[in-house]
Amino acid sequence: MRKVLVVLLLLAVVGVVAADRIGVRIAEDRIAQEVAAQTDLTRQPDVTIHGIPFLTQVVGGEYDHIEIAIGDWTEQGVTVTDVRVDMRGVAAPLSEVAGGNTANVTARTATVSAVVPYSLIQKNAPREVKRLSPQGDNLAVDLEGSLLGFRLAGSGVVELKPTARGIAVSPVSVKSDGGPQIPLAALKRQLTWTVQVPALPLGAKISEVRATEGGVRVGATAQNVKLNDLQQVQK
């Protein structure tokens, strides 16, 4: 009899775990459908609901952490990649979610990030900038051309800063391969440019930028964000 009870208990545990995991997948798929519909995406995003057990979060109407991987995002003809929405402290009352109402699903914080390809950074750069690559938090650049009546050939480092329009890029050092050394202050006026970044989901304004191997990752964090706010920006 003891063995039978042990087997039954194990089966019960397996059943609860299975139900928990099935519930997660159903919820993730529902969120993905909602986001795709609101933002007119051509494919559903990948949604991950963190935290175990899931069913406890459902009953309590509070989810610790939800990630939404949207992928490419195009706005006004400009495309950024690897767009992600990281939501923490998501309040979703069971009574409303069960009825298909997501209007009051709210995240305590939501962080949106995306990668701006280096091809877009290069496209907006002055013609003297021939190549760029990540160097820590900055970018290393190869320079060639003519500035202020002098022949310019060498390398430099430019820094990245967030702005209301996107990413501001400006030189912090320049090294000439022979020829006259042009003062950095003079070069800044010629080698500073701005990369306009399309509006991100949630209408978030960029507050962080950092160089990565695949491009410049930009990020923004908003407070008390509703899931329906994703439709603030239409593609």
Number of C-alpha atoms within 10 A of each C-alpha: 6 7 8 9 10 11 12 12 12 12 12 12 12 12 12 14 16 12 14 17 16 13 15 22 15 11 18 20 17 15 22 21 17 19 22 18 14 18 19 14 18 8 12 19 23 16 23 19 18 14 14 13 13 21 17 13 18 21 12 12 17 20 20 17 17 20 19 21 19 23 17 15 21 16 14 9 8 13 16 23 18 15 22 23 23 17 26 21 16 23 20 24 19 16 12 14 17 11 8 11 13 17 13 15 20 23 24 15 17 26 19 23 25 28 25 27 17 19 12 17 19 16 11 14 19 13 13 17 18 14 16 20 17 19 15 11 13 22 22 19 22 17 23 18 14 12 14 10 7 12 14 21 17 15 19 17 20 22 21 19 17 20 17 11 14 19 24 18 22 21 23 14 16 22 16 16 13 10 11 10 12 16 10 15 11 11 17 17 11 15 19 15 17 18 19 17 25 20 21 27 24 22 17 19 22 23 15 16 25 19 21 19 11 14 20 24 20 25 22 20 19 16 13 16 20 19 22 17 17 20 17 15 17 15 16
